[in-house]
Amino acid sequence: MLSPAPDRRTAVPLHTALVLPFILQLVGTTCVVGWLVQRNGENSLRQLATQLRTEVIEHVHDRLSDYVAAPHLVNENNQIALNLGMLSWDNLAQAETYFHQQALAQPSIGYVGFANKKSQYLRVGWVNRLSEQPYLETAVQLQPGGGTLTFYSINPKTGQREEISKTIPDYDVRSRPFYTIVHKSSSAVWSEIYGNIAYPVLQMNASLPYYDQDGNLDGILTCQLALNQISAFLQIIQKDKPGEIYIMERNGYLVASSLETVPLLLPTNPATNPDPTSTTAPKLPEPQRVKASDSNSPPMEASSRFLEQEFGQLSKIEGEQQLDFYAEGKRHFLQVSPFQDPYGLDWLIVAVASEADFMAEVQANQQRTLLLCGFTLFAVTTTSFFITRRIIQPLQTLIQATDPIAPSSPSFAPNPPANPITAINAAPPRFIQEFDRLHQNLTHLTHTNQHLQTELLTLEQDLQQRLATLEQEKTRSEQILLNLLPPKLSKRLGKSKRSPTQYIKEVSLLFADLVSFTALENELAPLQLVQDLNTILTTFDTLTDHYGLEKVKTIGNAYLVIGGLSNPTLDHAAAIADLALAIQSYVLNHPLARDRGFQIRIGINTGPLIAGTLGQKDFIYDLWSDTVTVAAQVESRGNVGYIQVTQATYDRLKGQYHLEPRPPLHLKAQSPVKTYWLRSKRSVP
């Protein structure tokens, strides 16, 4: 065997050659990671703060919308019950039982009741549903002109009165904020926020007026919302999160806070030497509210004062704002978002957090990262030395064992050049044959790999085909959903499990009724009658799409269309009017409609409403509001072959169409409504 050429380079142990480069790479990586962590810390801090504040405010928006919607829905249900005779001052026992069941069924409201113009008042429920001893009470005052308001405790199981718990003398419900507010608004509205006169609770009431047959105010329906329930929800959201969140009105007064230590009302002085045996509530001054700028929370006080200085007035804040400010030498992150509803609420949701709250977590993460890198470096170095020793020892033993059998013929193979690594330099030449065998195995593995890649490509193509099939099915399902619901609501339903609802400030509704349909039921075969009706309503669908409107539903031979739902910029009143004239012309002139004797009666109204679906299965898209009720009655009270529109619709059509005034209609549970006949569209000069 030929001897290797002499090499004067320093011999390096194999374990050092294996471990040292890896350790150098690991040390370099650790240094780079530490530098990047330090460099990106501030950016990560800002992104984290913005993300947390945005998520919290979005969550508050969603839950707050549910809270403030419930009292008005309760009042609307009670108005229906009042119109049906289920609620009456002549049967207070039945009314009290009805209110008791409503209070138990709605966990987000306080009490529910009604009052009339004679100052008679009945309500059932809680003032403070979150107190340690939540008392379910009935409060009643039946003396005309005002008298003593008497509170009775209620058995929660039977709903029966048990004993008098409190009385308030000289009580006139007509002077309370939730009654006086209806004189300023003829529809559903929120009262101002005020303190309860019997309990230290900040509250507001949803009030809905009801009228007699002459259109005069007869009383109100009311449903209370205690604002400490909103504070409790904010405390749950903000738990284990940095900073705090609070809600205030545009005048700066607090509505709710995530801090239990921040009061919403200033304490009032109790009566001097009260009689412990008396149930009569002592006369107390009206509770005083607390402004955010006067609260006992430094971040809340500083952030509210900063907003007043930044915008001049809180009423000038429009849209969501993300701001930074300094207080007591510390940087704070601030995010404010307006919250409004259709019944008069105009609040500001504010989230504020100190930079130090986030920096502590970022610094802790940096320390953990560096400690983890150091521990990893130590563990890898120790493990590498141990493993290389276990590898090198058998290799050295093998080299020593093969030395006696190594071929001595110089024609076997040339000696490899000398290597500075001692273990490799000591390997016998016969290892070259083993390397050749390994090379052959590698070639075989390469061919096998190519075959596997071909198989993988075939599988990928099959997978792409299956994915394309699934995408087609998904598109078909989405199209079916679009046929059932308006585009915006179908998208919201696809993203959330919650029932999608929306409030629309102004839409136009069309009710059309084929009034001769009932008479034809006795003249035509059922199948032929349905086919004829389908032909006519299909034409209505085509006309509806032509004018950019949306069909809500058909109920037998009645047809309901809405404008301004998915496309708020559309001149929905004019589009509805054009559709009504087109339907009227079709029914008058089309051979099928004329031969069958179909006649049409149409009613149109414009105003706000709530639209959405009920439940999570077998979706039913529906509309709720006085706008729908008035439109339906305007249609049913119209003449056959005519189009009747309300004053609200007339205000948007005048000047563009020929409209003929009619005497006012006296609708059920509504003030007199002025209406017009829609004759035709004016020609453009």
Steps between C-alpha positions, in 0.01 A plus 500: 500500500635838404571740779332840486707802420622679806277792613624763732150635579388465858287188553143571617304242705184378324265593785635857490448518122141383541394713799686832456329622176158417638570686824624805306181500291282468808680785679465722191130416469445579869664841461291582192178389672577717804572802277175449303297459819637827636455682168144386436381532861342842457326410174366182657385703800303744285346224290405303811341805664304589186382142449385458860316835504334433164385152603363628831311792343351277228387257768346784701320631188341161432390428857386858564278485189331191645454665841336819371282319243325275753292769688355640175411151373320438831302826456405406144371162620304674775347741247373199304361350823333835581338516155376139539351572842747282691609809699232718654452725802174312553689174573811592701547146634541367146731792409713442810539128417587586140771751607635251757554235231666754270744613772600140569543420130727800419825482704634831366212726615401629841127563532216530247165674529260768379348831611210713380414868477312479833835430678404137565814285491586127519837335450654162592866395522828616649663839545839338562509149363867454599472578871592233756130467584318574173143584605229422247236767566172639381462878523148639457325839529134505395378832646407736211715812510775335704535347843708253699718263295490165683765229455403135559748213521411214264533127544733408207331161452130594516524866398261596781543808721626425851549817704554874469874568484501877445279800423568838338239772574388773258614306193386619157634286217429777250791701646755221465759518217375187327149654466586860418726392212201380290376860474812572290468192279196324362681168456727262695774691684749474787457710811790698634733311734396563862531360851219289644315680780465186713834326442855629431499375140573689177244407236319595182164394357380409154163674461235444233186721491157363419201706387122495517272481196519878453879495482549651848769370737341239726811374682836330461657156503835496679790259552796580727870425444731528803839626380692298761419196281706660222779573753497135607536393137794741452669358810471149356647611165790691656587228753865393468557763227714813538338842535135585548192574292210734568195651328394862530246737348598788275465732803774304681280321757584135567265228378700188596854402602710184516626603846288403801664778701368776273150611615240614247303703758615728780380382844195679641454594866254264676207637691570612857387244764288283268235277656632141466146358515364722221467381141470855367813592303663819634500805275843523334636754254531390138820289469788683334691334216879484463698638207785294361733799549409504872529125563739342751685312223810695381507340150129564451525858624811574290361342181165683520673835558737426210202433267338829602824688431571314174154550343376805688164329562420131531213550254756562223641146517397316185608150408746277682816680625835351612711746699803518733546736794721542804378518859721512810802449275365174358388430145142378458321343205144624442224380268154659485203380293152662476195283571154598379162334465175599324332602825723793596810350666826683417783364716877470482677168573853571627784249554818629668816318607845605621803406296648352818214246513612355166876561547514275804370211292733582207805521728403175666476338156846636410651361819335163444631494142858576605488248785360239264778570246766472773355177632475363144867590435613323817280194437604465134872541580490238775291260295722545191818415691334194647362377165825558305694304761254214461541515119879540488581220744352218280658662191845497657445139610400408143809671357725311736325170418529544121866596495621132494276411202564810291649401156869576454494506119559847365261420210194479730434872505697814543529631850277800563669829572588568857220655708550716808220313679676216676221239484444551127873500426526162676226327293638206289480511120250215494229749607512630144324181385229562759457852366448357150227270632333791676513697176317221318236492773461876472445469124229240561333728759510788249304296244256395769453863602423601141232229482349622828496858370306382194247329726478811717427717193215266405358525852526881493309516173226277644489719811466817289211342311325410825557851638351650182191280549468614863534865393216456250278352774593787732410757231167323442422504876587870523271575202214315670558710815502819288160400359365472857661809657630842389875499410618683813308274739606182318868602536451573873324166545794322334749662739305472829273246668289780643175598332586791263292811561548859391338836559430706189440871551276535196346258248188492285251211519240386243207274587309367198188284532318312221155570644310278257701191585250364755208518258696310235561210741142385438522543119835344406663168575756536783796403280399743223446778755847446650658493152333831409604654831859378447507659152386836637731496806796391284437811288493701823842347590641605161371856545641509854849404375470751213454791741781384733265403785470189718204273554452416868238227466159399365216411733241319290397759241671790684838632383750699717794698351762718673729769361814642662600184691814376320560819298456804730604746222205393279211745474282231652177702520508581125597140415209367709263747329622391154448135597148570627404673173654212301305238701180702463552524122579129471186390689283738293641413156647148502264247334535239777431746782218667303334174394511353851361821647796560732492840671776662703507722810832656602620687811840674545670644811850634578685493834741308725484132591688200634565210261636153570436132543351297783674191640790303352308243290247542216579874474206739473594851395267758654457872577392679821393860561206739478608560139391144411174525697402830339589376147283189548203704628538761225474218245205330666313835538558600137275459197522222244711601201659794689843569650483669841813662653565659841616852578859375554507352149325803352776728637755304293289478181344843470610687193583176317156333493133594476359453852141562609433576870246296698333542839717377792467132594431404862717193544494261796734607788634788286448873466298604190709444185472730199506308168504565125407319181803440274374564148800509265855623452553853377668530161847653498480850337 
